């Protein structure tokens, strides 16, 4: 089997504690956990595996990608998408699209969209019946 297309992705964040609390909460319903952490960064992935997503403290000059960028996290169920969205709004995220079917993306595409506390657009999605 070939290697996956992406090894990992990281975001720069302005407040590591705030961002880690947010991502701890929103990634838990998707079964992603902290797999490592230090004073400047936190890595997330599946329990017992390496990180696939990391947040890294950027003290100056943080730049959020322009329109057209977003990161979609895979969800195991529609209920997990719902819980992701709820957790995001409770932990400093802003709504960018409530959980629901997105027929323009396909008949089974169920997703929720939020902005994280720094303004990164993120999504949780499941694309099966």
N, C-alpha and C positions, 0 to 999 in steps of 0.2 A: 504494500500500500504506500502511495507517495506521501511525503510530508505534507502537513496542512499548509494552506496558502500563507497564512499569517502566523508568526511565532508569538507576538504580543503587541500591544498598543499601550501607550501611556499618555496621560494628560498632565500638564502643568497645572497646579492649583495654588491659590493665594493663601489659603489657610488649611494646613494639613489636617488638623484636628476636626474642623468643620466638615471638610470633604470626606474624611475617613468615616465619620459618624453617618453622613449621608449615604455613602456607598456601602457601608456595613448594612444599613437598613434596606436599601433598594435591591441589593444583590442577593440578600438572604432568601427571598421568595423564589429566586431563580437557581438556588442551590450553589451559589458561588460564595466563597469565604475568603478571609485573609489567609494567604499562604506564606507571607513574610511581611515584616515591617521593620523600619528603623526610624531614626529621628527626622529623616528627610523624605521618606516615601513609604508606600504601602502597596503590596501586590495582591491581586485577587485571582482566584481560579477555583477549580474543583478540589475538594478536600484530598490531600495526599498527592496532589499534582503541582506542577509549576504554575507561575502566574501567566495569565493571558491578557490581563489588564492591570495597569499600575497607575497610581497617582503620585506625582512628585512635586514637592514644594518648590515654587518659583518665587523668590523674594521680590524681584523687580522685573518689570517688562513682560508680565503675563499677557499673552495674546491669544484670544479665542478665535478659532478658524471662522472664516466668513460664511455667509449664506451658501447653502449647498452641502455643507458637512454635517454629518451626524453619525452616531455610533449605535448600532442595534445589538442588544443582548438577546440571545436565544432563551426562550422560556419553554418550560415543559408542559404548560397547560394555560388555558385562558384564565383560570383562577389565579395563577402565578402572575400573569400580566396585570390583572386587577390589583393584586397585593403590591406589586412593584409601584404602580401609580399612586396608590394610597400612601405607601411609605415615603415616596418622593415628596408628596405634598406636605406630609407631617414633618419632614426633616429638611425644610428649606428649599425644596425644588419648586419650580413654577410649571403650571400646566401648559402643555403645547399640543394637546389632543387626548381627550379622554379614552379609556379603553373601549374598543369596539372593532367590529369588522371593517375592513378597508377594501371594498369590492374593486376599487380601481387597481389594487395591487394583486388581486386574485380572490377566488371564492372563499378561501379558508384563512386569509391573512387577517389575524387578530392582533392588534397592537395598541400600545399606549405611548404617548410622547410627552417628555418633560424637558425642562432646562434644569441642569444641576445648579448648585449655589454659585458657581463661577460663571454660569451662562452657557455651558456646553449643551448642545441638544443631544439627548439620548432617548432610546426607545427600548421597549421590551416587546418581543414578537414571537408568536407561534404561527406557523403556516401549514397547518394540517387540520383535518376535521376533528 
